């Protein structure tokens, strides 16, 4: 009697399946070690893992943009505003 191969559960991550691990790692942009650590801590639910990754990325504080010195800001504030061409004036 032929037995069918078991169908994988779509929302669970199988850590022994290399193809599934590679696909999830590429989608979430993680390394092997990061994915395994999150899966051990959170569980094997793909949605829970992706939520954890999103929460971790959202909590990371980006570097603030370099602000120009105060003298440059003061100079820009005192400069004349650019002149605009009057759109109502005839051009021909």
C-alpha positions in Angstrom: 0.0 0.0 0.0 1.3 3.4 -0.9 1.4 6.0 1.7 1.3 9.7 0.9 4.0 11.9 2.2 2.9 14.1 5.1 2.0 17.6 4.2 3.9 20.3 6.1 2.0 22.6 8.4 2.1 26.0 6.6 2.4 28.2 9.6 5.0 26.2 11.6 8.8 26.4 11.0 10.5 23.0 10.7 14.1 23.7 11.9 15.3 20.4 10.3 14.0 21.4 6.8 16.9 23.2 5.1 14.8 24.6 2.3 12.2 26.1 4.6 14.9 27.6 6.9 16.6 29.2 3.9 13.3 30.7 2.6 12.3 32.1 6.0 15.9 33.5 6.5 15.8 35.2 3.1 12.3 36.6 3.7 13.2 38.0 7.2 16.8 38.9 6.3 18.2 37.0 9.3 21.3 34.8 9.8 21.0 31.1 10.7 22.0 31.8 14.3 19.5 34.6 14.7 16.6 32.6 13.3 17.4 29.6 15.5 17.7 31.8 18.6 14.4 33.5 17.9 12.7 30.1 17.2 14.0 28.7 20.4 12.9 31.7 22.4 9.5 32.4 20.7 8.5 29.0 19.2 8.1 27.6 15.7 5.2 29.8 14.6 6.3 31.7 11.5 3.9 34.6 12.2 5.3 34.9 15.8 8.8 34.9 14.5 8.1 37.6 11.9 6.4 39.7 14.5 9.4 39.4 16.9 11.7 40.4 14.1 9.6 43.4 13.2 9.4 44.4 16.9 13.1 44.1 17.2 13.8 46.2 14.1 11.3 48.9 15.2 12.9 49.2 18.6 16.4 49.7 17.2 17.2 53.4 17.4 18.7 54.8 14.2 21.7 57.2 14.4 20.6 60.8 14.4 21.4 62.8 11.3 24.4 65.1 11.6 23.1 68.7 12.3 25.0 71.6 10.7 26.7 74.0 13.0 24.8 77.0 14.4 26.6 79.4 12.2 25.4 77.7 9.0 21.8 77.7 10.3 22.0 81.4 11.2 23.5 82.2 7.8 20.7 80.3 6.0 18.1 82.1 8.1 19.4 85.6 7.1 19.8 84.8 3.4 17.4 86.3 1.0 14.6 84.0 -0.1 14.7 82.8 -3.7 12.6 84.8 -6.1 9.7 83.1 -7.8 8.6 83.8 -11.4 5.1 85.2 -11.5 3.0 82.5 -13.2 0.3 85.1 -14.2 2.6 87.2 -16.4 2.5 86.5 -20.1 5.5 84.9 -21.5 5.2 85.9 -25.2 
